[in-house]
Amino acid sequence: MKKNNDLKLLSFLAIFALTGGSIFYHIVEKWSWINSVYFSVITLTTVGYGDLLPTTNASKIFTMFYVFIGKIGRASCRERV
């Protein structure tokens, strides 16, 4: 039962991070919703194709922390699931 609750929590946090990042990039970078979601997924999974880049200082700072959120989330998934 604990693993089930952990999986639900990690799923919620992943959706929350994707939603928050997408909204941030849509507003600050003025990207379309699809580009914002795409960049959020690529950044959280640490793939980083380089086809979209943050251009403002605020976005660059946010992205630095956002990458760590992705790394911490992946480590938590490996540890708990």
Buried (B, 14 or more C-beta within 10 A) or exposed (E): EEEEEBEEEBEEBBEEBBEBBBBBBBEBBEBEEEBBBBBBBBBBEEEEEEEBEBEEEEBEEBBEEBBEBBEEBBEBBEEEE
